[in-house]
């Protein structure tokens, strides 16, 4: 359930940030980041860019606009959660 909340928030923000150019471009952007115990994010970065700056910015922005996430679940065994999210533009899975 926690990851579903995280992904739903990222997806909502991504859809609101996708630029008009995305209709005409194909691309893949990979962003990694850490969710701290308190739900805050740290060290978000694009590790694979699409080659099109607006697409990269929308993917990165969907992570930063989602900050903070809910606190990590109390039964989570760790102090942080590292995630890698792949954003696809006009690419069939």
C-alpha positions as protocol buffer text, in pm:
chain_id: "A"
residue {
  index: 1
  type: UNK
  ca { x: 0 y: 0 z: 0 }
}
residue {
  index: 2
  type: UNK
  ca { x: 281 y: 246 z: 77 }
}
residue {
  index: 3
  type: UNK
  ca { x: 444 y: 211 z: -265 }
}
residue {
  index: 4
  type: UNK
  ca { x: 104 y: 248 z: -432 }
}
residue {
  index: 5
  type: UNK
  ca { x: 62 y: 584 z: -254 }
}
residue {
  index: 6
  type: UNK
  ca { x: 407 y: 693 z: -368 }
}
residue {
  index: 7
  type: UNK
  ca { x: 352 y: 587 z: -729 }
}
residue {
  index: 8
  type: UNK
  ca { x: 5 y: 741 z: -746 }
}
residue {
  index: 9
  type: UNK
  ca { x: 136 y: 1076 z: -624 }
}
residue {
  index: 10
  type: UNK
  ca { x: 427 y: 1069 z: -871 }
}
residue {
  index: 11
  type: UNK
  ca { x: 195 y: 970 z: -1157 }
}
residue {
  index: 12
  type: UNK
  ca { x: -51 y: 1250 z: -1073 }
}
residue {
  index: 13
  type: UNK
  ca { x: 227 y: 1510 z: -1069 }
}
residue {
  index: 14
  type: UNK
  ca { x: 389 y: 1370 z: -1383 }
}
residue {
  index: 15
  type: UNK
  ca { x: 66 y: 1391 z: -1582 }
}
residue {
  index: 16
  type: UNK
  ca { x: 23 y: 1753 z: -1475 }
}
residue {
  index: 17
  type: UNK
  ca { x: 380 y: 1837 z: -1583 }
}
residue {
  index: 18
  type: UNK
  ca { x: 410 y: 1651 z: -1915 }
}
residue {
  index: 19
  type: UNK
  ca { x: 495 y: 1914 z: -2177 }
}
residue {
  index: 20
  type: UNK
  ca { x: 313 y: 1951 z: -2508 }
}
residue {
  index: 21
  type: UNK
  ca { x: 627 y: 1834 z: -2690 }
}
residue {
  index: 22
  type: UNK
  ca { x: 578 y: 1488 z: -2536 }
}
residue {
  index: 23
  type: UNK
  ca { x: 304 y: 1421 z: -2792 }
}
residue {
  index: 24
  type: UNK
  ca { x: 568 y: 1426 z: -3065 }
}
residue {
  index: 25
  type: UNK
  ca { x: 871 y: 1273 z: -2895 }
}
residue {
  index: 26
  type: UNK
  ca { x: 973 y: 932 z: -2776 }
}
residue {
  index: 27
  type: UNK
  ca { x: 1188 y: 898 z: -2472 }
}
residue {
  index: 28
  type: UNK
  ca { x: 1274 y: 732 z: -2148 }
}
residue {
  index: 29
  type: UNK
  ca { x: 1386 y: 908 z: -1831 }
}
residue {
  index: 30
  type: UNK
  ca { x: 1514 y: 730 z: -1519 }
}
residue {
  index: 31
  type: UNK
  ca { x: 1517 y: 915 z: -1186 }
}
residue {
  index: 32
  type: UNK
  ca { x: 1652 y: 779 z: -858 }
}
residue {
  index: 33
  type: UNK
  ca { x: 1590 y: 926 z: -515 }
}
residue {
  index: 34
  type: UNK
  ca { x: 1565 y: 838 z: -148 }
}
residue {
  index: 35
  type: UNK
  ca { x: 1261 y: 859 z: 79 }
}
residue {
  index: 36
  type: UNK
  ca { x: 1372 y: 929 z: 436 }
}
residue {
  index: 37
  type: UNK
  ca { x: 1189 y: 798 z: 746 }
}
residue {
  index: 38
  type: UNK
  ca { x: 991 y: 1120 z: 777 }
}
residue {
  index: 39
  type: UNK
  ca { x: 875 y: 1097 z: 412 }
}
residue {
  index: 40
  type: UNK
  ca { x: 1105 y: 1368 z: 280 }
}
residue {
  index: 41
  type: UNK
  ca { x: 1303 y: 1300 z: -34 }
}
residue {
  index: 42
  type: UNK
  ca { x: 1675 y: 1341 z: -72 }
}
residue {
  index: 43
  type: UNK
  ca { x: 1923 y: 1330 z: -357 }
}
residue {
  index: 44
  type: UNK
  ca { x: 1682 y: 1308 z: -653 }
}
residue {
  index: 45
  type: UNK
  ca { x: 1871 y: 1284 z: -981 }
}
residue {
  index: 46
  type: UNK
  ca { x: 1822 y: 1188 z: -1342 }
}
residue {
  index: 47
  type: UNK
  ca { x: 2044 y: 889 z: -1416 }
}
residue {
  index: 48
  type: UNK
  ca { x: 1927 y: 829 z: -1774 }
}
residue {
  index: 49
  type: UNK
  ca { x: 1791 y: 1120 z: -1973 }
}
residue {
  index: 50
  type: UNK
  ca { x: 1569 y: 1125 z: -2278 }
}
residue {
  index: 51
  type: UNK
  ca { x: 1782 y: 1370 z: -2471 }
}
residue {
  index: 52
  type: UNK
  ca { x: 1495 y: 1620 z: -2458 }
}
residue {
  index: 53
  type: UNK
  ca { x: 1520 y: 1864 z: -2170 }
}
residue {
  index: 54
  type: UNK
  ca { x: 1144 y: 1929 z: -2120 }
}
residue {
  index: 55
  type: UNK
  ca { x: 1079 y: 1556 z: -2088 }
}
residue {
  index: 56
  type: UNK
  ca { x: 1360 y: 1521 z: -1835 }
}
residue {
  index: 57
  type: UNK
  ca { x: 1238 y: 1821 z: -1635 }
}
residue {
  index: 58
  type: UNK
  ca { x: 881 y: 1685 z: -1618 }
}
residue {
  index: 59
  type: UNK
  ca { x: 1001 y: 1349 z: -1487 }
}
residue {
  index: 60
  type: UNK
  ca { x: 1232 y: 1511 z: -1230 }
}
residue {
  index: 61
  type: UNK
  ca { x: 963 y: 1761 z: -1135 }
}
residue {
  index: 62
  type: UNK
  ca { x: 710 y: 1488 z: -1069 }
}
residue {
  index: 63
  type: UNK
  ca { x: 941 y: 1359 z: -794 }
}
residue {
  index: 64
  type: UNK
  ca { x: 1019 y: 1695 z: -638 }
}
residue {
  index: 65
  type: UNK
  ca { x: 653 y: 1806 z: -656 }
}
residue {
  index: 66
  type: UNK
  ca { x: 558 y: 1491 z: -463 }
}
residue {
  index: 67
  type: UNK
  ca { x: 781 y: 1587 z: -169 }
}
residue {
  index: 68
  type: UNK
  ca { x: 712 y: 1500 z: 106 }
}
residue {
  index: 69
  type: UNK
  ca { x: 564 y: 1155 z: 85 }
}
residue {
  index: 70
  type: UNK
  ca { x: 393 y: 998 z: 386 }
}
residue {
  index: 71
  type: UNK
  ca { x: 628 y: 875 z: 657 }
}
residue {
  index: 72
  type: UNK
  ca { x: 771 y: 529 z: 599 }
}
residue {
  index: 73
  type: UNK
  ca { x: 547 y: 261 z: 753 }
}
residue {
  index: 74
  type: UNK
  ca { x: 622 y: 181 z: 1119 }
}
residue {
  index: 75
  type: UNK
  ca { x: 688 y: -183 z: 1029 }
}
residue {
  index: 76
  type: UNK
  ca { x: 944 y: -85 z: 762 }
}
residue {
  index: 77
  type: UNK
  ca { x: 1284 y: -224 z: 860 }
}
residue {
  index: 78
  type: UNK
  ca { x: 1515 y: 57 z: 767 }
}
residue {
  index: 79
  type: UNK
  ca { x: 1573 y: 429 z: 786 }
}
residue {
  index: 80
  type: UNK
  ca { x: 1518 y: 508 z: 419 }
}
residue {
  index: 81
  type: UNK
  ca { x: 1390 y: 366 z: 92 }
}
residue {
  index: 82
  type: UNK
  ca { x: 1586 y: 406 z: -232 }
}
residue {
  index: 83
  type: UNK
  ca { x: 1373 y: 408 z: -547 }
}
residue {
  index: 84
  type: UNK
  ca { x: 1432 y: 414 z: -920 }
}
residue {
  index: 85
  type: UNK
  ca { x: 1143 y: 532 z: -1135 }
}
residue {
  index: 86
  type: UNK
  ca { x: 1136 y: 497 z: -1515 }
}
residue {
  index: 87
  type: UNK
  ca { x: 919 y: 739 z: -1713 }
}
residue {
  index: 88
  type: UNK
  ca { x: 824 y: 640 z: -2069 }
}
residue {
  index: 89
  type: UNK
  ca { x: 707 y: 882 z: -2336 }
}
residue {
  index: 90
  type: UNK
  ca { x: 534 y: 731 z: -2642 }
}
residue {
  index: 91
  type: UNK
  ca { x: 705 y: 396 z: -2599 }
}
residue {
  index: 92
  type: UNK
  ca { x: 512 y: 72 z: -2596 }
}
residue {
  index: 93
  type: UNK
  ca { x: 610 y: -136 z: -2291 }
}
